[in-house]
Amino acid sequence: MAMAASSSPHHATIALITLLFILVSAATTNGSIGVNYGTLADDLPPPGDVARFLLQSTVINRVRIFDPNPEIIQAFAHTGIQITVTVPNDQIPRLANLSFAQQWIKSYIQPYFPATNLVRILVGNEVLSTGNRLLIGTLVRAMQTLHAALAGASLDRRIQISTPHSLGILSASTPPSAGKFHGGYDVHILKPLLGFLRSTNSPFLINPYPFFGCSEETLDYALFRPNLGFLDPNTRIRYTNMLDAQLDAVFSAMKLLGFGDLEIAIGETGWPSKGEPSQIGAGAENAAQYNRNLMRHVNSGDGTPLMPNRTFETYIFSLFNEDLKPGPTCERNFGLFGPDLTPAYDVGILRPTARSSVPTANPSPAEPDGGGERKGAGKWCVAKEGAEVDSLQRNIDYVCGALVGLGPGCGPIQEGGECFFPDTVRAHAAFAMNAFYQAMGRNDYDCDFRRTGVITAVDPSYGNCKYGH
């Protein structure tokens, strides 16, 4: 928790700039749109370039990776982007052993936290759909043991444990009000799993894919386009999109077990830009339309018919096409971006200034000003996670008063300035705090702000908004 700003000029800088990153994203996405970063490809850019691109050129502030890859985890250090790490399925039985779980936390989490904003560990992926009795039988125990290992490292309140499921866990999904889990799994696996999630304040993750559930007759229904909808005869509710129906079927199944209060998050969903000739709807235009409408819908606050007034944390699948994935053509073509980081199609996740000019994948590092390297060159002051908006506003008030006559001052965050958008307290505060750090000579203590700041080598500039260095 950030401490209140004081009158000292050295106490306002840090709580803002990591929060700038988070808030710049949140201004456009309500902070709930993430992306799945798969790596089954031989043409992907280096993780450092990916992290820099997401930070500077997109509004994505959540990323899920499919294994605890140290290079990727390290690449997101000091970006503020929330990272979810997945434990591969074959590790689940071993994680049921406390000593192994403790070692796993020591190896893959503690060396990178809190520099990398690790927020969740997913134990496996769609485990119940594998049919593997060993994996299914040890899943909940592995989650509990991993949570105990986090608690032993005093990280259990900072990092959640969950596991994502396919819609295959439902034995009935139509109509949505009649949704229920498969018998056997419901009481023996899912009920204790849901109880664990409730006790740890963690969400239930589901992977809905309307693409795989639609036909030629229901394509508009799957793509959120105008359609006649589907009437649930039990509730007399008419559904106008397939995603709502799928989510409500899961909700109904959870409610049957007494867990209707538990948060639901969307671990994966997306639409392929290419598929087999026989696959209905595959194509870039439909992919763009699905993902644009998805983002608008899950962040609207409308919720679903059975879960009104909710937003849903949602991870789009996927960041890149993965040319090494097996299966039909569509499996390799869910990517939002190409290997050169140019968009496959526009879904509205690029910052406005990046839409016409996507930055190069290998930006050159900051150079010192002429006459030799200066202290702090190539470094910026960023905020630690958790700063309060009121404190950030006080930082703006103080810093913008202190910087009168020094360089550009706070002009860029005034209306009409290059950094005015996004027009949020957090975004403006981040710029002001870094401006103070630079103007005062790049001393470490100029980025203290009551221990709410941190110095980073990752340039937070974006588009025409340039942070001094």
C-alpha positions in Angstrom: 0.0 0.0 0.0 1.4 3.4 -1.0 2.1 5.9 1.8 0.7 9.4 1.6 2.7 11.9 -0.3 4.5 14.5 1.8 5.8 17.9 1.2 9.3 16.5 0.5 10.2 16.6 -3.2 11.7 13.2 -2.9 8.5 11.4 -1.9 6.2 11.6 -4.8 7.8 10.0 -7.7 7.6 6.3 -7.5 4.0 5.4 -6.9 3.1 6.5 -10.4 4.9 5.2 -13.3 4.4 1.5 -13.0 0.9 2.6 -12.2 1.0 4.8 -15.3 1.6 1.6 -17.3 -1.3 -0.1 -15.5 -3.6 2.9 -15.7 -2.8 3.8 -19.3 -4.1 0.4 -20.1 -7.0 0.6 -17.7 -8.1 3.9 -19.3 -9.0 1.9 -22.4 -9.8 -1.5 -21.2 -11.1 -1.0 -17.6 -8.0 -3.1 -16.6 -9.5 -6.4 -17.6 -8.2 -7.4 -21.0 -5.2 -9.6 -21.2 -3.6 -11.8 -23.8 -2.3 -15.4 -23.9 1.4 -15.5 -24.9 2.0 -18.9 -26.4 5.5 -19.8 -27.8 4.9 -22.9 -30.0 6.5 -21.1 -33.0 9.9 -20.7 -34.6 9.6 -17.1 -35.7 8.7 -15.2 -32.6 10.5 -12.0 -31.5 12.6 -12.0 -28.3 10.6 -11.7 -25.1 12.2 -8.4 -24.2 10.9 -6.9 -27.5 7.5 -8.3 -26.8 7.3 -6.8 -23.3 8.5 -3.4 -24.6 6.0 -3.5 -27.4 3.0 -4.4 -25.2 4.0 -1.7 -22.7 4.6 1.1 -25.1 2.2 0.4 -28.0 -0.8 -1.5 -26.7 -3.4 -1.2 -23.9 -2.8 -4.8 -22.8 -1.9 -4.9 -19.1 -2.3 -8.7 -18.4 -0.4 -11.6 -19.9 -0.7 -15.3 -19.4 2.2 -17.6 -20.3 1.9 -21.3 -20.6 5.0 -22.4 -18.7 7.3 -20.7 -16.1 9.8 -19.5 -18.7 12.4 -17.4 -16.8 13.4 -15.4 -19.9 9.8 -14.3 -20.4 9.1 -13.6 -16.7 12.3 -11.5 -16.5 11.4 -9.6 -19.6 8.3 -8.2 -18.0 10.2 -6.9 -14.9 9.4 -3.2 -14.0 6.6 -3.0 -16.6 3.7 -3.3 -14.2 2.1 -5.7 -16.6 0.3 -8.5 -14.6 1.7 -11.9 -15.4 0.0 -15.2 -14.9 2.2 -18.3 -15.0 0.9 -21.8 -15.9 2.3 -25.0 -14.5 2.5 -27.7 -17.2 0.1 -30.5 -16.7 2.8 -33.1 -16.2 4.0 -31.3 -13.1 0.7 -31.5 -11.3 1.3 -34.8 -9.4 4.7 -33.7 -8.2 3.2 -30.4 -6.9 1.0 -32.3 -4.5 4.2 -32.8 -2.5 5.0 -29.8 -0.3 8.8 -29.9 -0.7 8.5 -30.0 -4.5 5.9 -27.1 -4.4 8.3 -25.1 -2.1 11.2 -25.7 -4.5 9.0 -24.7 -7.5 8.1 -21.4 -5.8 11.8 -20.8 -5.0 12.8 -21.5 -8.6 10.1 -19.8 -10.6 8.5 -17.1 -8.5 10.7 -15.7 -5.7 13.7 -14.7 -7.9 11.4 -12.5 -10.1 8.9 -11.1 -7.6 8.1 -8.3 -7.1 10.1 -6.8 -10.0 7.8 -8.8 -12.3 4.2 -8.3 -11.4 3.3 -12.0 -10.9 -0.3 -12.1 -9.9 -1.5 -15.7 -10.5 -0.4 -19.3 -11.0 -2.5 -21.6 -13.0 -2.1 -25.3 -12.1 -2.4 -27.0 -15.5 -4.7 -26.3 -18.4 -8.1 -27.9 -18.9 -7.0 -30.8 -16.7 -10.5 -32.4 -16.4 -10.8 -32.6 -20.2 -7.6 -34.8 -20.4 -9.4 -37.8 -18.8 -6.1 -38.5 -17.1 -7.0 -40.0 -13.7 -3.7 -39.2 -12.0 -3.8 -35.5 -13.1 -7.5 -35.1 -12.2 -7.1 -36.9 -8.8 -4.1 -34.7 -7.7 -5.3 -31.4 -9.2 -7.0 -29.9 -6.1 -4.3 -31.2 -3.7 -1.6 -29.7 -6.0 -3.4 -26.3 -5.8 -3.7 -26.5 -2.1 -0.1 -27.5 -1.6 1.2 -24.8 -4.0 -0.9 -22.3 -2.0 0.7 -23.5 1.2 4.1 -23.0 -0.4 3.2 -19.5 -1.3 2.0 -18.9 2.3 5.3 -20.1 3.6 7.0 -17.5 1.4 4.5 -14.8 2.6 3.2 -14.5 -1.0 -0.3 -16.1 -0.6 -2.0 -12.7 -0.4 -0.2 -11.4 -3.4 -0.4 -14.3 -5.8 -3.6 -16.4 -6.6 -3.9 -20.0 -7.5 -6.5 -21.3 -10.0 -6.8 -23.6 -13.0 -8.7 -23.1 -16.3 -11.4 -25.4 -17.7 -12.9 -26.1 -21.1 -16.6 -26.1 -21.5 -16.3 -29.9 -21.6 -16.7 -29.9 -17.8 -20.5 -29.3 -18.5 -22.8 -32.2 -19.0 -25.5 -29.8 -20.0 -25.3 -26.2 -21.3 -28.5 -25.7 -23.1 -30.5 -23.8 -22.0 -28.1 -21.8 -19.9 -30.3 -22.0 -16.8 -29.9 -25.8 -16.9 -26.1 -25.9 -17.0 -24.5 -28.5 -14.8 -21.2 -30.2 -14.3 -20.5 -33.8 -15.3 -21.5 -36.3 -12.6 -18.6 -37.5 -10.5 -16.5 -34.5 -11.3 -19.1 -32.2 -9.8 -19.0 -33.4 -6.1 -15.6 -35.1 -5.9 -13.5 -32.6 -7.9 -15.2 -29.4 -8.7 -16.9 -28.8 -5.3 -13.6 -28.9 -3.3 -11.9 -26.9 -6.1 -14.6 -24.2 -5.9 -14.3 -24.2 -2.1 -10.5 -23.7 -2.4 -11.1 -20.8 -4.8 -13.6 -19.2 -2.5 -11.3 -19.5 0.5 -8.4 -17.9 -1.3 -10.5 -15.2 -3.1 -9.5 -16.6 -6.5 -11.6 -16.7 -9.7 -12.9 -19.8 -11.5 -11.4 -19.7 -15.0 -13.3 -21.0 -18.1 -12.2 -21.1 -21.7 -15.2 -20.4 -23.9 -14.8 -20.5 -27.7 -18.0 -19.6 -29.6 -16.0 -20.3 -32.8 -16.0 -24.0 -32.0 -19.7 -24.0 -31.0 -21.2 -22.1 -34.0 -22.7 -23.2 -37.2 -23.6 -21.3 -40.4 -27.0 -20.6 -38.8 -25.6 -19.3 -35.5 -22.5 -17.4 -36.9 -24.1 -14.0 -36.2 -25.0 -15.2 -32.7 -21.4 -16.2 -32.1 -20.0 -12.9 -33.4 -22.2 -10.6 -31.3 -23.9 -9.5 -34.6 -27.7 -8.7 -34.8 -29.6 -12.0 -34.7 -32.9 -13.5 -33.5 -31.2 -14.9 -30.4 -32.0 -17.9 -28.3 -34.9 -18.1 -25.8 -34.2 -19.9 -22.5 -37.6 -21.5 -21.9 -37.0 -21.7 -18.1 -36.1 -18.1 -17.5 -37.8 -16.5 -20.6 -34.6 -14.7 -21.2 -33.6 -14.2 -24.8 -29.8 -14.5 -25.4 -28.4 -12.4 -28.2 -24.8 -13.8 -28.1 -23.3 -17.2 -27.6 -20.6 -16.1 -25.1 -23.3 -14.9 -22.6 -25.1 -18.3 -22.9 -21.8 -20.2 -22.3 -20.9 -18.1 -19.3 -24.4 -18.4 -17.8 -24.4 -22.2 -18.3 -21.2 -22.3 -16.2 -22.7 -20.0 -13.6 -25.8 -22.2 -13.3 -23.6 -25.3 -12.8 -21.6 -23.4 -10.1 -24.8 -22.2 -8.4 -26.1 -25.8 -8.2 -23.0 -26.6 -6.0 -23.6 -23.5 -3.9 -20.9 -21.2 -5.5 -23.0 -18.7 -7.4 -21.1 -15.9 -5.6 -17.7 -16.9 -7.0 -16.0 -14.7 -9.6 -15.7 -16.1 -13.1 -12.8 -15.1 -15.4 -12.3 -16.0 -19.1 -8.9 -17.7 -19.3 -9.0 -18.1 -23.1 -11.2 -17.0 -25.9 -10.5 -15.9 -29.5 -11.2 -16.4 -33.2 -8.9 -17.7 -35.9 -8.0 -15.6 -38.9 -7.5 -18.7 -41.1 -9.0 -22.2 -41.0 -9.9 -25.2 -43.1 -12.2 -24.6 -46.0 -14.9 -26.6 -44.2 -14.7 -24.5 -41.0 -17.5 -21.9 -40.7 -16.5 -18.4 -40.0 -12.7 -18.6 -39.9 -11.1 -15.4 -41.4 -9.5 -12.2 -40.4 -12.6 -10.0 -40.8 -14.6 -12.3 -38.4 -11.7 -12.6 -36.0 -11.4 -8.8 -35.8 -15.1 -8.5 -35.3 -15.3 -11.1 -32.6 -12.4 -9.7 -30.6 -13.6 -6.1 -30.9 -17.1 -7.0 -29.8 -15.7 -9.3 -27.1 -13.7 -6.5 -25.5 -16.5 -4.1 -25.7 -19.0 -6.6 -24.1 -16.9 -7.9 -21.2 -15.9 -4.4 -20.2 -19.3 -2.8 -20.6 -20.5 -3.6 -17.1 -23.7 -5.1 -18.5 -22.6 -8.6 -17.5 -24.8 -11.5 -18.6 -28.5 -12.2 -18.1 -27.8 -14.3 -15.0 -24.8 -12.3 -13.9 -25.9 -8.7 -14.5 -23.7 -5.6 -13.8 -20.4 -7.5 -14.0 -17.2 -7.1 -15.9 -15.1 -10.1 -16.7 -11.3 -10.4 -16.6 -10.6 -11.8 -20.1 -7.6 -13.2 -21.9 -7.7 -13.2 -25.7 -6.1 -16.1 -27.4 -3.5 -15.3 -28.6 -0.7 -12.9 -29.0 1.0 -14.6 -32.0 0.2 -17.3 -34.5 2.0 -20.5 -33.5 3.2 -22.3 -36.5 4.5 -25.4 -34.6 1.1 -26.2 -33.0 -0.4 -29.5 -34.2 -4.0 -30.0 -35.4 -6.1 -28.2 -38.0 -5.1 -24.9 -39.7 -7.1 -22.8 -37.3 -5.1 -23.9 -34.3 -2.1 -22.1 -35.7 -3.9 -18.8 -36.6 -5.4 -17.2 -33.6 -2.6 -14.5 -33.3 -3.3 -10.8 -33.0 0.2 -9.8 -34.2 2.8 -11.1 -36.6 6.4 -11.9 -35.7 7.4 -8.3 -36.7 4.8 -7.0 -34.2 2.5 -5.6 -36.9 -1.2 -6.3 -36.2 -2.9 -9.1 -38.0 -6.0 -6.9 -37.9 -7.1 -4.0 -35.7 -9.1 -4.8 -32.7 -8.6 -1.6 -30.8 -5.7 -2.7 -28.5 -3.1 -0.4 -30.1 -2.6 3.0 -28.6 -3.9 5.7 -30.9 -0.4 6.9 -31.6 0.8 3.4 -32.5 -1.9 2.5 -35.0 -0.3 4.4 -37.8 3.3 3.6 -36.8 3.9 0.3 -35.0 7.4 0.6 -33.3 10.2 -1.5 -34.5 10.8 -4.8 -32.7 14.3 -3.7 -31.7 14.3 -0.1 -30.5 17.7 1.2 -29.8 18.6 1.8 -26.2 18.6 5.3 -24.7 21.8 7.1 -25.5 23.5 9.5 -23.0 23.6 13.1 -23.9 26.7 14.4 -25.6 29.9 14.9 -23.6 29.9 11.5 -22.0 27.5 9.4 -20.0 25.4 11.2 -17.5 24.3 9.9 -14.1 21.1 7.9 -14.5 21.1 8.1 -18.4 18.8 5.5 -19.9 16.8 5.3 -16.6 13.3 6.4 -15.7 11.5 6.7 -12.4 8.4 4.4 -12.3 5.8 3.7 -9.6 5.4 0.6 -7.6 2.0 -1.2 -7.7 -0.6 0.0 -5.2 -0.4 3.8 -5.2 -3.7 5.5 -4.3 -5.2 8.0 -6.7 -5.3 10.8 -4.0 -1.6 10.4 -3.4 -0.9 10.5 -7.1 -2.9 13.7 -7.4 -0.8 15.2 -4.6 2.3 14.1 -6.5 1.1 16.0 -9.6 0.3 19.1 -7.6 3.7 19.1 -6.0 5.9 18.2 -8.9 4.2 20.5 -11.4 4.7 23.3 -9.0 8.3 22.4 -8.5 9.1 22.1 -12.2 8.0 25.6 -13.3 10.8 26.8 -15.6 12.6 23.4 -15.7 12.6 21.9 -19.2 9.1 21.0 -20.5 7.7 20.9 -17.0 4.2 19.5 -17.0 3.1 21.1 -20.3 2.9 17.7 -22.1 0.1 16.5 -19.7 -2.0 19.7 -20.1 -4.9 19.5 -22.5 -3.5 19.5 -26.0 -0.1 18.2 -24.9 1.5 15.1 -26.3 0.9 13.1 -23.1 -2.6 14.4 -22.2 -4.2 11.2 -23.3 -5.0 8.9 -21.6 -6.6 11.6 -19.4 -6.2 9.9 -16.0 -4.7 10.9 -12.8 -2.3 7.9 -12.8 -1.1 8.5 -16.3 -0.4 12.2 -15.7 1.2 11.5 -12.4 3.6 9.0 -14.0 4.8 11.6 -16.5 5.2 14.3 -13.8 7.1 12.0 -11.4 9.6 11.0 -14.0 10.0 14.6 -15.1 11.0 15.5 -11.5 13.5 12.7 -11.4 15.1 13.8 -14.6 15.1 17.5 -13.8 16.7 17.0 -10.3 19.7 15.1 -11.7 18.6 11.4 -11.7 19.6 10.7 -8.2 18.1 7.6 -6.7 16.6 9.5 -3.8 14.7 11.7 -6.3 12.7 8.6 -7.1 11.9 7.7 -3.5 8.5 9.3 -2.9 8.2 7.5 0.5 9.4 4.2 -0.9 6.7 4.1 -3.6 9.0 4.4 -6.6 11.5 2.3 -8.5 14.0 3.1 -11.2 13.7 1.2 -14.4 15.7 0.8 -17.6 12.5 0.3 -19.6 11.5 3.5 -21.4 7.8 4.3 -20.6 7.4 6.5 -23.7 4.6 5.8 -26.1 3.7 7.3 -29.5 4.5 11.0 -29.4 4.6 11.1 -25.7 8.3 11.0 -24.8 9.5 10.6 -21.2 12.8 12.5 -20.6 16.0 10.7 -19.8 
